[in-house]
Amino acid sequence: MKNNWILFTASRYIFKGRSNSPVLAVLGIATGVLALIIIISVMNGFQLGFIESILEISSYHIRAESFKEDSLDLLLDKINSVSGVEAAVPFREFQAIARGRRPGQQAILVRGLNDNALEIDKKMAGRLDIEAGDFDLSHPGYILLGGELARRLGVFIGDEITMFSITGIMFAEESALEDYTVAGIFRTGYYEYDSTWAFININNNSFKINESNLMLGIKIYNRFHDKIVLERINKALWTYHEFENIKITTWRDYNSSFFGALRTEKLFMFILVGLIFIVVGLNIFQAQRRSVLQRREEIGLLRAIGGTENAVRLVFVLDGAIIGFTGACIGLFAGLGIATNIQGFFTGVEKFVNFFIGIINTIAGFFGMGWAENFAVFSPQIFYIKEIPSRVLPMEVFIIFMFGFLSALLAAWFASRKIIKIQPAEVLRYE
């Protein structure tokens, strides 16, 4: 007997059956894949935005410290010659208190950079949005403030702020107080930086007062190759006595707890949303078991005319495969379509909900009742975002697709085990 009858019989059972279970199962798989792709893409957008802000602006991919200042030029020369290194940026930093036009004071972190830092570090330039003014650190008296910090201090471009250090010196020292002119206002998309960070020239006298350690931030082309590049850097420096006490760490060392928390958050989100596939899989399992019982006579006939036990079982397994593949494909294309146009999707949802809120408000107005506020999925008053971020990662999309497909396939495989107990002679004897 040729095996092409298996696919024909499986498709007949799905498309010619009297039950709506296959349709509901396909919709269940599609909904699970769709929801998981959208949720994970939005989560990736938020998480990767935070991660990139931290790595590209604050911590760098690799950081070198505890080296002598007079060896900086040699260190830059050696590190820039290492394969995989994209940029190396010297910086200093200290903590301070700033006072602007508004009453009160703000605790800030002051980082010193060279005036050409953005020209050297293209990745930082891509994450730093200059909202007003310019990235101008050419003058020792210029300062750049985060957008939220400038708002709290009540200052704009050209205004002055007073800053005094709280790192290693006493407030009473007159040399600790300095006035700066706001030359630029920036935003990173990360609230902590926008509300507490400031940039000044790395050669400013404040760093001499604070005895701030000079550090070197290193960017590499692929941050996941940090350990490989770290070995190359150590190999390039180990023969120089100037760097005997140098300390070199990667982003995995000083951000491990934060990134670990993000991974755990995503894992649990995968598990929670993935419960949809378990529910749909159980539904397919019960539907397939019911189908096996309802088709006992047909199964007995197929066995009697030469169909093997595995071949007949494969008919029902193919049913599950067709359901899983169809549902996963529908959910895949719909999910990718929404995830790549997430802003328009949520705008449409908000308009749809607000349309009904408007109707309710109109009806409530006739009875003198209060008005409901407009609905917003990610309200700017709560979330520190200008637009909803979304990142689609191909590997994660593939895993989600396989979850949807395999949940239906495995459910059908387990349900088809009932066929083993059906004996053709006993079935046909009573028919």
ZALUMKE-186115 format. One record per residue (C-alpha): residue number from 0; residue in three letters; x, y, z. Coordinates in pm, 1 decimal, always signed. Example, Ala and Ser with C-alpha at 12.3 -4.5 7.8 and 13.67 -1.06 7.14 Angstrom:
REM ZALUMKE-186115
<0,ALA,<+1230.0,-450.0,+780.0>>
<1,SER,<+1367.0,-106.0,+714.0>>
This chain:
REM ZALUMKE-186115
<0,MET,<+0.0,+0.0,+0.0>>
<1,LYS,<+137.8,+338.8,-95.7>>
<2,ASN,<+189.7,+590.1,+183.6>>
<3,ASN,<+25.4,+884.8,+5.0>>
<4,TRP,<-309.4,+776.9,+153.2>>
<5,ILE,<-184.7,+886.7,+498.4>>
<6,LEU,<-172.1,+1258.2,+416.0>>
<7,PHE,<-499.2,+1234.8,+221.9>>
<8,THR,<-679.1,+1071.4,+514.6>>
<9,ALA,<-531.7,+1316.7,+766.7>>
<10,SER,<-641.9,+1621.7,+564.9>>
<11,ARG,<-986.1,+1464.8,+515.0>>
<12,TYR,<-1030.8,+1421.0,+888.7>>
<13,ILE,<-945.2,+1789.8,+943.6>>
<14,PHE,<-1129.4,+1960.5,+658.1>>
<15,LYS,<-1421.5,+1716.9,+622.8>>
<16,GLY,<-1479.6,+1654.1,+989.2>>
<17,ARG,<-1799.5,+1747.3,+1165.8>>
<18,SER,<-1626.1,+1910.8,+1463.3>>
<19,ASN,<-1501.9,+2269.7,+1498.1>>
<20,SER,<-1215.6,+2156.5,+1722.1>>
<21,PRO,<-945.0,+2190.9,+1450.2>>
<22,VAL,<-1048.4,+2550.6,+1382.2>>
<23,LEU,<-1046.3,+2636.8,+1751.9>>
<24,ALA,<-710.1,+2464.5,+1795.6>>
<25,VAL,<-559.2,+2656.5,+1503.1>>
<26,LEU,<-690.5,+2984.2,+1648.7>>
<27,GLY,<-552.1,+2891.0,+1990.7>>
<28,ILE,<-204.6,+2818.5,+1853.4>>
<29,ALA,<-213.9,+3137.6,+1641.9>>
<30,THR,<-319.2,+3345.6,+1943.1>>
<31,GLY,<-39.2,+3203.4,+2157.3>>
<32,VAL,<+229.4,+3264.9,+1894.3>>
<33,LEU,<+91.3,+3613.2,+1819.4>>
<34,ALA,<+76.1,+3715.1,+2185.5>>
<35,LEU,<+419.3,+3579.7,+2270.6>>
<36,ILE,<+589.7,+3748.1,+1973.1>>
<37,ILE,<+432.7,+4086.6,+2054.7>>
<38,ILE,<+501.7,+4066.3,+2430.2>>
<39,ILE,<+860.8,+3947.4,+2392.9>>
<40,SER,<+931.8,+4206.4,+2119.9>>
<41,VAL,<+807.4,+4492.4,+2340.3>>
<42,MET,<+999.9,+4351.0,+2636.8>>
<43,ASN,<+1311.9,+4329.9,+2419.7>>
<44,GLY,<+1257.4,+4691.3,+2317.4>>
<45,PHE,<+1251.5,+4809.8,+2678.3>>
<46,GLN,<+1529.5,+4582.3,+2803.6>>
<47,LEU,<+1770.1,+4635.0,+2514.8>>
<48,GLY,<+1707.9,+5009.4,+2535.4>>
<49,PHE,<+1817.1,+5004.7,+2900.5>>
<50,ILE,<+2109.3,+4772.0,+2831.8>>
<51,GLU,<+2238.5,+4979.8,+2541.2>>
<52,SER,<+2205.8,+5301.8,+2740.6>>
<53,ILE,<+2411.8,+5147.6,+3020.6>>
<54,LEU,<+2678.1,+4994.7,+2797.4>>
<55,GLU,<+2710.3,+5269.4,+2538.8>>
<56,ILE,<+2693.7,+5569.1,+2773.5>>
<57,SER,<+2788.6,+5462.7,+3123.2>>
<58,SER,<+2982.8,+5142.9,+3177.8>>
<59,TYR,<+3130.2,+5069.7,+2831.8>>
<60,HIS,<+3198.3,+4714.3,+2711.7>>
<61,ILE,<+3538.8,+4691.4,+2880.3>>
<62,ARG,<+3681.9,+4925.1,+3141.2>>
<63,ALA,<+4047.2,+4979.9,+3236.4>>
<64,GLU,<+4150.4,+5157.9,+3556.8>>
<65,SER,<+4431.5,+5181.8,+3815.6>>
<66,PHE,<+4695.4,+5291.8,+3567.3>>
<67,LYS,<+4927.7,+5592.6,+3573.7>>
<68,GLU,<+4816.1,+5902.9,+3390.1>>
<69,ASP,<+5150.1,+5950.1,+3216.4>>
<70,SER,<+5103.7,+5607.0,+3052.0>>
<71,LEU,<+4764.8,+5695.6,+2898.7>>
<72,ASP,<+4902.1,+5758.5,+2549.7>>
<73,LEU,<+5084.5,+5425.5,+2547.9>>
<74,LEU,<+4772.8,+5248.4,+2677.3>>
<75,LEU,<+4554.8,+5405.6,+2407.1>>
<76,ASP,<+4802.6,+5309.0,+2139.1>>
<77,LYS,<+4818.5,+4944.7,+2250.7>>
<78,ILE,<+4445.1,+4900.2,+2304.4>>
<79,ASN,<+4346.0,+5063.4,+1974.0>>
<80,SER,<+4575.2,+4818.0,+1797.1>>
<81,VAL,<+4392.8,+4516.8,+1945.0>>
<82,SER,<+4166.8,+4332.2,+1701.2>>
<83,GLY,<+3799.2,+4378.8,+1786.8>>
<84,VAL,<+3838.6,+4715.5,+1960.5>>
<85,GLU,<+3626.2,+4990.4,+1806.4>>
<86,ALA,<+3700.9,+5288.8,+2033.0>>
<87,ALA,<+3877.5,+5382.1,+2356.5>>
<88,VAL,<+3762.2,+5687.8,+2552.5>>
<89,PRO,<+3935.5,+5830.9,+2864.2>>
<90,PHE,<+3699.6,+5959.1,+3134.7>>
<91,ARG,<+3681.4,+6068.6,+3496.3>>
<92,GLU,<+3385.6,+6108.3,+3729.4>>
<93,PHE,<+3282.6,+6228.1,+4073.2>>
<94,GLN,<+2964.1,+6300.3,+4265.9>>
<95,ALA,<+2844.1,+6649.9,+4334.5>>
<96,ILE,<+2554.8,+6871.0,+4439.0>>
<97,ALA,<+2411.5,+7113.4,+4184.0>>
<98,ARG,<+2199.0,+7423.7,+4236.7>>
<99,GLY,<+2013.8,+7606.0,+3961.5>>
<100,ARG,<+1744.3,+7870.9,+3932.0>>
<101,ARG,<+1485.2,+7671.9,+4121.8>>
<102,PRO,<+1503.7,+7637.4,+4501.1>>
<103,GLY,<+1669.4,+7322.9,+4627.2>>
<104,GLN,<+1965.5,+7111.0,+4528.0>>
<105,GLN,<+2017.3,+6799.9,+4321.1>>
<106,ALA,<+2267.4,+6518.4,+4370.3>>
<107,ILE,<+2439.2,+6444.6,+4038.7>>
<108,LEU,<+2715.1,+6233.8,+3889.3>>
<109,VAL,<+2963.5,+6436.8,+3688.2>>
<110,ARG,<+3159.8,+6265.2,+3413.3>>
<111,GLY,<+3453.6,+6426.7,+3240.1>>
<112,LEU,<+3512.1,+6359.0,+2870.2>>
<113,ASN,<+3722.4,+6502.3,+2592.3>>
<114,ASP,<+3549.9,+6742.2,+2355.7>>
<115,ASN,<+3584.6,+6490.5,+2070.1>>
<116,ALA,<+3436.1,+6197.7,+2268.3>>
<117,LEU,<+3136.2,+6159.0,+2036.8>>
<118,GLU,<+3360.4,+6159.9,+1729.6>>
<119,ILE,<+3562.9,+5872.4,+1873.7>>
<120,ASP,<+3271.4,+5681.0,+2025.8>>
<121,LYS,<+3008.5,+5650.0,+1751.8>>
<122,LYS,<+2790.7,+5415.0,+1958.0>>
<123,MET,<+2762.0,+5668.6,+2237.8>>
<124,ALA,<+2676.1,+5936.1,+1982.6>>
<125,GLY,<+2395.4,+5713.0,+1855.4>>
<126,ARG,<+2240.4,+5675.5,+2201.6>>
<127,LEU,<+2286.3,+6037.3,+2314.9>>
<128,ASP,<+2009.0,+6265.3,+2189.2>>
<129,ILE,<+2112.4,+6631.2,+2215.4>>
<130,GLU,<+1780.9,+6797.7,+2294.4>>
<131,ALA,<+1911.0,+7153.7,+2305.6>>
<132,GLY,<+2246.0,+7320.5,+2243.4>>
<133,ASP,<+2549.2,+7115.6,+2140.3>>
<134,PHE,<+2785.0,+6856.4,+2280.7>>
<135,ASP,<+3038.1,+7130.7,+2349.8>>
<136,LEU,<+3299.8,+7067.2,+2616.5>>
<137,SER,<+3567.3,+7284.4,+2457.7>>
<138,HIS,<+3555.3,+7534.9,+2744.6>>
<139,PRO,<+3629.6,+7429.0,+3106.8>>
<140,GLY,<+3327.7,+7625.5,+3222.9>>
<141,TYR,<+3074.4,+7441.8,+3001.0>>
<142,ILE,<+2848.4,+7166.8,+3130.3>>
<143,LEU,<+2595.1,+6933.3,+2967.0>>
<144,LEU,<+2291.1,+6828.5,+3169.6>>
<145,GLY,<+2037.8,+6548.5,+3136.7>>
<146,GLY,<+1694.6,+6666.8,+3027.1>>
<147,GLU,<+1520.1,+6578.5,+3353.8>>
<148,LEU,<+1805.9,+6725.3,+3559.3>>
<149,ALA,<+1781.9,+7053.9,+3368.5>>
<150,ARG,<+1405.8,+7059.5,+3430.0>>
<151,ARG,<+1452.8,+7003.2,+3802.7>>
<152,LEU,<+1713.3,+7276.7,+3824.1>>
<153,GLY,<+1498.8,+7509.7,+3611.9>>
<154,VAL,<+1779.7,+7596.6,+3370.1>>
<155,PHE,<+1808.5,+7628.0,+2993.0>>
<156,ILE,<+2088.7,+7681.3,+2742.9>>
<157,GLY,<+2310.4,+7970.5,+2853.8>>
<158,ASP,<+2199.5,+7961.6,+3218.8>>
<159,GLU,<+2445.4,+7906.6,+3499.8>>
<160,ILE,<+2446.6,+7644.9,+3774.7>>
<161,THR,<+2657.7,+7620.4,+4088.1>>
<162,MET,<+2816.4,+7286.8,+4162.6>>
<163,PHE,<+3014.8,+7165.0,+4460.1>>
<164,SER,<+3164.6,+6823.8,+4512.5>>
<165,ILE,<+3073.7,+6566.7,+4776.1>>
<166,THR,<+3354.1,+6325.4,+4684.5>>
<167,GLY,<+3641.6,+6324.5,+4926.8>>
<168,ILE,<+3637.7,+6694.2,+5020.5>>
<169,MET,<+3457.9,+6920.1,+5267.7>>
<170,PHE,<+3179.3,+7154.9,+5164.4>>
<171,ALA,<+3351.7,+7438.5,+5343.9>>
<172,GLU,<+3638.5,+7448.5,+5097.5>>
<173,GLU,<+3593.2,+7749.4,+4872.5>>
<174,SER,<+3768.4,+7578.1,+4581.8>>
<175,ALA,<+3497.4,+7313.2,+4578.2>>
<176,LEU,<+3231.5,+7555.1,+4449.6>>
<177,GLU,<+3229.5,+7633.4,+4080.7>>
<178,ASP,<+2987.9,+7796.2,+3836.6>>
<179,TYR,<+2915.7,+7636.5,+3499.4>>
<180,THR,<+2731.7,+7750.9,+3190.5>>
<181,VAL,<+2480.7,+7507.4,+3043.1>>
<182,ALA,<+2601.9,+7439.3,+2688.7>>
<183,GLY,<+2377.3,+7143.5,+2606.7>>
<184,ILE,<+2086.8,+6932.1,+2727.4>>
<185,PHE,<+2077.2,+6562.6,+2637.6>>
<186,ARG,<+1848.7,+6262.7,+2671.5>>
<187,THR,<+1939.3,+5895.5,+2672.5>>
<188,GLY,<+1594.9,+5738.4,+2719.7>>
<189,TYR,<+1712.6,+5601.5,+3055.4>>
<190,TYR,<+1558.7,+5803.5,+3338.2>>
<191,GLU,<+1844.5,+5757.6,+3585.4>>
<192,TYR,<+2094.0,+5916.5,+3348.2>>
<193,ASP,<+1863.1,+6192.7,+3230.1>>
<194,SER,<+1785.7,+6295.6,+3588.6>>
<195,THR,<+2127.3,+6268.4,+3755.7>>
<196,TRP,<+2404.5,+6292.0,+3495.1>>
<197,ALA,<+2619.4,+6581.2,+3374.0>>
<198,PHE,<+2922.8,+6605.2,+3145.0>>
<199,ILE,<+3214.7,+6848.4,+3173.7>>
<200,ASN,<+3561.4,+6869.7,+3022.1>>
<201,ILE,<+3796.2,+6599.0,+3144.0>>
<202,ASN,<+4069.9,+6856.0,+3213.9>>
<203,ASN,<+3850.1,+7064.8,+3443.0>>
<204,ASN,<+4005.8,+7173.1,+3773.7>>
<205,SER,<+3726.8,+6993.5,+3963.0>>
<206,PHE,<+3889.0,+6660.4,+3885.2>>
<207,LYS,<+4219.5,+6779.3,+4030.3>>
<208,ILE,<+4040.4,+6887.7,+4347.4>>
<209,ASN,<+3866.9,+6550.8,+4375.7>>
<210,GLU,<+4173.0,+6347.9,+4278.7>>
<211,SER,<+3947.2,+6149.6,+4048.0>>
<212,ASN,<+4099.8,+5837.5,+3902.9>>
<213,LEU,<+4148.6,+5835.8,+3530.0>>
<214,MET,<+3970.7,+5545.9,+3358.6>>
<215,LEU,<+3946.7,+5417.9,+3004.4>>
<216,GLY,<+3619.8,+5305.7,+2852.0>>
<217,ILE,<+3662.0,+5057.6,+2566.3>>
<218,LYS,<+3400.9,+4977.5,+2301.9>>
<219,ILE,<+3425.1,+4661.8,+2092.4>>
<220,TYR,<+3243.7,+4570.0,+1771.8>>
<221,ASN,<+3057.0,+4280.3,+1932.7>>
<222,ARG,<+2996.0,+4310.1,+2305.9>>
<223,PHE,<+2943.1,+3934.8,+2336.2>>
<224,HIS,<+3308.9,+3883.4,+2235.5>>
<225,ASP,<+3423.7,+4070.7,+2546.0>>
<226,LYS,<+3614.4,+3777.6,+2697.2>>
<227,ILE,<+3802.4,+3714.1,+2372.8>>
<228,VAL,<+3898.6,+4081.0,+2338.4>>
<229,LEU,<+3991.7,+4095.9,+2707.8>>
<230,GLU,<+4243.9,+3814.8,+2656.5>>
<231,ARG,<+4390.6,+4000.1,+2358.7>>
<232,ILE,<+4424.4,+4320.2,+2562.3>>
<233,ASN,<+4594.4,+4140.2,+2850.4>>
<234,LYS,<+4830.5,+3975.7,+2604.8>>
<235,ALA,<+4915.4,+4313.0,+2447.6>>
<236,LEU,<+4988.5,+4477.0,+2786.2>>
<237,TRP,<+5151.3,+4208.0,+2994.9>>
<238,THR,<+5509.8,+4292.9,+2891.3>>
<239,TYR,<+5485.2,+4660.4,+3004.0>>
<240,HIS,<+5570.6,+4730.4,+3367.7>>
<241,GLU,<+5358.1,+5047.4,+3354.0>>
<242,PHE,<+5050.3,+4826.9,+3352.7>>
<243,GLU,<+5144.4,+4580.8,+3626.0>>
<244,ASN,<+4857.4,+4695.5,+3851.6>>
<245,ILE,<+4604.4,+4776.5,+3582.0>>
<246,LYS,<+4252.7,+4645.3,+3642.9>>
<247,ILE,<+4048.7,+4548.8,+3336.2>>
<248,THR,<+3688.3,+4430.8,+3366.5>>
<249,THR,<+3404.2,+4366.5,+3122.0>>
<250,TRP,<+3037.2,+4460.2,+3126.3>>
<251,ARG,<+2952.0,+4113.2,+3258.0>>
<252,ASP,<+3143.0,+4186.9,+3579.8>>
<253,TYR,<+2996.2,+4520.7,+3683.9>>
<254,ASN,<+2640.8,+4470.9,+3552.1>>
<255,SER,<+2589.9,+4102.2,+3627.6>>
<256,SER,<+2310.4,+4146.0,+3886.0>>
<257,PHE,<+2110.3,+4388.7,+3671.0>>
<258,PHE,<+2138.6,+4183.6,+3352.5>>
<259,GLY,<+2063.8,+3866.3,+3548.7>>
<260,ALA,<+1741.7,+4023.2,+3674.5>>
<261,LEU,<+1641.3,+4112.3,+3318.1>>
<262,ARG,<+1707.0,+3755.4,+3200.0>>
<263,THR,<+1497.6,+3615.6,+3485.1>>
<264,GLU,<+1216.0,+3857.4,+3403.8>>
<265,LYS,<+1212.0,+3748.2,+3038.7>>
<266,LEU,<+1227.7,+3378.8,+3132.1>>
<267,PHE,<+924.2,+3404.9,+3359.2>>
<268,MET,<+737.1,+3602.4,+3095.1>>
<269,PHE,<+812.0,+3323.4,+2846.4>>
<270,ILE,<+677.9,+3067.5,+3092.4>>
<271,LEU,<+361.7,+3260.7,+3182.7>>
<272,VAL,<+261.2,+3340.5,+2826.6>>
<273,GLY,<+372.2,+2993.5,+2716.6>>
<274,LEU,<+95.3,+2849.6,+2935.3>>
<275,ILE,<-132.3,+2932.4,+2640.7>>
<276,PHE,<+33.1,+2651.7,+2446.8>>
<277,ILE,<-24.4,+2406.2,+2731.6>>
<278,VAL,<-396.2,+2489.3,+2739.2>>
<279,VAL,<-424.8,+2461.1,+2361.0>>
<280,GLY,<-219.9,+2140.2,+2363.8>>
<281,LEU,<-457.6,+1983.1,+2618.1>>
<282,ASN,<-751.3,+2087.4,+2401.5>>
<283,ILE,<-590.9,+1920.4,+2097.5>>
<284,PHE,<-512.7,+1611.5,+2304.6>>
<285,GLN,<-873.8,+1571.1,+2414.7>>
<286,ALA,<-1004.4,+1642.3,+2063.9>>
<287,GLN,<-772.6,+1383.1,+1909.6>>
<288,ARG,<-861.8,+1120.0,+2168.3>>
<289,ARG,<-1227.8,+1182.5,+2099.2>>
<290,SER,<-1159.8,+1156.4,+1726.1>>
<291,VAL,<-985.3,+820.6,+1773.9>>
<292,LEU,<-1283.9,+683.0,+1965.3>>
<293,GLN,<-1533.6,+815.8,+1710.9>>
<294,ARG,<-1340.3,+661.8,+1421.1>>
<295,ARG,<-1282.0,+317.6,+1567.8>>
<296,GLU,<-1462.4,+155.4,+1274.4>>
<297,GLU,<-1258.4,+348.0,+1016.7>>
<298,ILE,<-936.7,+267.1,+1200.9>>
<299,GLY,<-1030.9,-100.6,+1207.5>>
<300,LEU,<-1105.7,-92.3,+834.3>>
<301,LEU,<-774.0,+77.3,+753.6>>
<302,ARG,<-591.0,-183.6,+959.8>>
<303,ALA,<-784.2,-466.1,+792.4>>
<304,ILE,<-693.0,-357.2,+438.4>>
<305,GLY,<-322.9,-340.0,+513.2>>
<306,GLY,<-254.5,-21.1,+705.5>>
<307,THR,<+9.2,-76.5,+972.6>>
<308,GLU,<-35.9,+38.0,+1327.9>>
<309,ASN,<+225.4,+313.9,+1288.8>>
<310,ALA,<+78.9,+427.6,+955.2>>
<311,VAL,<-271.7,+467.2,+1100.3>>
<312,ARG,<-125.9,+641.1,+1403.1>>
<313,LEU,<+63.2,+874.7,+1173.1>>
<314,VAL,<-270.5,+991.1,+1027.5>>
<315,PHE,<-366.9,+1148.0,+1361.0>>
<316,VAL,<-14.9,+1275.5,+1427.7>>
<317,LEU,<-27.6,+1454.7,+1090.6>>
<318,ASP,<-357.1,+1608.6,+1200.1>>
<319,GLY,<-174.8,+1766.1,+1492.4>>
<320,ALA,<+116.4,+1869.5,+1270.5>>
<321,ILE,<-117.5,+2041.7,+1022.8>>
<322,ILE,<-301.8,+2218.7,+1305.1>>
<323,GLY,<+23.1,+2325.8,+1473.8>>
<324,PHE,<+194.7,+2441.1,+1154.4>>
<325,THR,<-111.1,+2633.1,+1028.7>>
<326,GLY,<-172.1,+2804.5,+1362.6>>
<327,ALA,<+195.4,+2883.0,+1414.4>>
<328,CYS,<+227.1,+3034.1,+1065.2>>
<329,ILE,<-82.5,+3251.6,+1112.4>>
<330,GLY,<+43.7,+3369.9,+1450.9>>
<331,LEU,<+395.4,+3422.1,+1313.3>>
<332,PHE,<+297.6,+3649.9,+1025.7>>
<333,ALA,<+38.7,+3838.2,+1230.4>>
<334,GLY,<+280.0,+3878.3,+1522.5>>
<335,LEU,<+565.0,+4003.2,+1303.9>>
<336,GLY,<+330.5,+4244.5,+1129.2>>
<337,ILE,<+220.6,+4395.0,+1460.0>>
<338,ALA,<+561.8,+4382.3,+1632.3>>
<339,THR,<+728.9,+4572.8,+1347.0>>
<340,ASN,<+453.6,+4836.0,+1357.0>>
<341,ILE,<+388.0,+4836.8,+1728.9>>
<342,GLN,<+327.3,+5209.4,+1756.6>>
<343,GLY,<+46.0,+5200.0,+1501.9>>
<344,PHE,<-103.6,+4889.5,+1666.5>>
<345,PHE,<-124.8,+5043.5,+2012.4>>
<346,THR,<-251.0,+5371.7,+1866.8>>
<347,GLY,<-531.8,+5176.0,+1702.4>>
<348,VAL,<-610.4,+4995.6,+2028.3>>
<349,GLU,<-620.7,+5326.4,+2216.7>>
<350,LYS,<-853.4,+5483.7,+1958.0>>
<351,PHE,<-1081.7,+5180.4,+1968.5>>
<352,VAL,<-1104.0,+5184.7,+2350.1>>
<353,ASN,<-1136.6,+5564.1,+2367.8>>
<354,PHE,<-1424.2,+5548.9,+2115.8>>
<355,PHE,<-1626.2,+5343.8,+2362.5>>
<356,ILE,<-1509.7,+5561.0,+2653.2>>
<357,GLY,<-1644.3,+5860.6,+2460.4>>
<358,ILE,<-1982.2,+5689.6,+2423.1>>
<359,ILE,<-1988.3,+5608.0,+2795.0>>
<360,ASN,<-1894.5,+5967.7,+2881.1>>
<361,THR,<-2174.1,+6097.6,+2659.3>>
<362,ILE,<-2429.2,+5872.8,+2827.0>>
<363,ALA,<-2292.5,+5959.1,+3171.7>>
<364,GLY,<-2322.2,+6327.7,+3089.5>>
<365,PHE,<-2699.0,+6299.4,+3055.4>>
<366,PHE,<-2717.5,+6169.0,+3412.2>>
<367,GLY,<-2473.9,+6423.7,+3553.1>>
<368,MET,<-2212.8,+6160.7,+3631.2>>
<369,GLY,<-1833.4,+6195.5,+3619.0>>
<370,TRP,<-1624.9,+6152.5,+3305.7>>
<371,ALA,<-1379.4,+5871.3,+3248.1>>
<372,GLU,<-1029.9,+5966.7,+3131.7>>
<373,ASN,<-893.7,+5860.0,+2794.0>>
<374,PHE,<-713.3,+5527.7,+2786.3>>
<375,ALA,<-340.1,+5499.8,+2707.1>>
<376,VAL,<-149.2,+5170.0,+2697.2>>
<377,PHE,<+181.4,+5333.9,+2792.2>>
<378,SER,<+95.6,+5674.0,+2934.2>>
<379,PRO,<+387.7,+5924.2,+2924.7>>
<380,GLN,<+279.4,+6031.5,+3274.2>>
<381,ILE,<+372.5,+5686.2,+3403.5>>
<382,PHE,<+628.4,+5548.9,+3157.6>>
<383,TYR,<+941.3,+5747.0,+3069.1>>
<384,ILE,<+914.3,+5687.4,+2693.2>>
<385,LYS,<+837.6,+5891.8,+2384.1>>
<386,GLU,<+724.9,+5591.2,+2183.7>>
<387,ILE,<+676.5,+5220.6,+2248.6>>
<388,PRO,<+998.6,+5030.5,+2167.9>>
<389,SER,<+998.9,+4693.6,+1993.5>>
<390,ARG,<+1285.8,+4462.7,+1897.8>>
<391,VAL,<+1227.1,+4141.6,+1701.9>>
<392,LEU,<+1503.2,+3884.8,+1757.8>>
<393,PRO,<+1498.7,+3608.7,+1492.0>>
<394,MET,<+1612.9,+3329.5,+1725.4>>
<395,GLU,<+1340.2,+3404.4,+1979.2>>
<396,VAL,<+1078.5,+3420.3,+1703.2>>
<397,PHE,<+1192.9,+3078.3,+1581.1>>
<398,ILE,<+1167.9,+2934.2,+1934.8>>
<399,ILE,<+814.5,+3073.6,+1975.0>>
<400,PHE,<+713.3,+2928.2,+1637.0>>
<401,MET,<+847.2,+2587.3,+1738.3>>
<402,PHE,<+663.2,+2605.9,+2071.4>>
<403,GLY,<+335.1,+2651.1,+1886.7>>
<404,PHE,<+407.2,+2377.7,+1633.3>>
<405,LEU,<+543.3,+2119.4,+1878.2>>
<406,SER,<+264.5,+2171.4,+2134.5>>
<407,ALA,<+8.4,+2051.5,+1877.1>>
<408,LEU,<+234.0,+1777.6,+1739.8>>
<409,LEU,<+311.8,+1627.8,+2082.0>>
<410,ALA,<-52.8,+1647.7,+2191.6>>
<411,ALA,<-159.1,+1454.7,+1881.1>>
<412,TRP,<+119.4,+1199.3,+1926.8>>
<413,PHE,<+18.2,+1121.4,+2285.3>>
<414,ALA,<-351.5,+1106.1,+2192.5>>
<415,SER,<-283.4,+863.7,+1904.6>>
<416,ARG,<-146.7,+600.0,+2142.7>>
<417,LYS,<-507.1,+486.2,+2189.8>>
<418,ILE,<-488.7,+333.4,+1838.9>>
<419,ILE,<-251.3,+63.3,+1966.0>>
<420,LYS,<-533.2,-88.2,+2175.2>>
<421,ILE,<-780.4,-108.7,+1884.6>>
<422,GLN,<-800.0,-460.3,+1738.6>>
<423,PRO,<-941.2,-470.8,+1380.4>>
<424,ALA,<-1108.7,-809.5,+1423.0>>
<425,GLU,<-1299.5,-704.8,+1735.4>>
<426,VAL,<-1411.9,-377.2,+1581.1>>
<427,LEU,<-1532.1,-528.3,+1251.7>>
<428,ARG,<-1702.3,-826.9,+1423.4>>
<429,TYR,<-1969.1,-600.9,+1568.3>>
<430,GLU,<-2012.2,-379.1,+1260.5>>
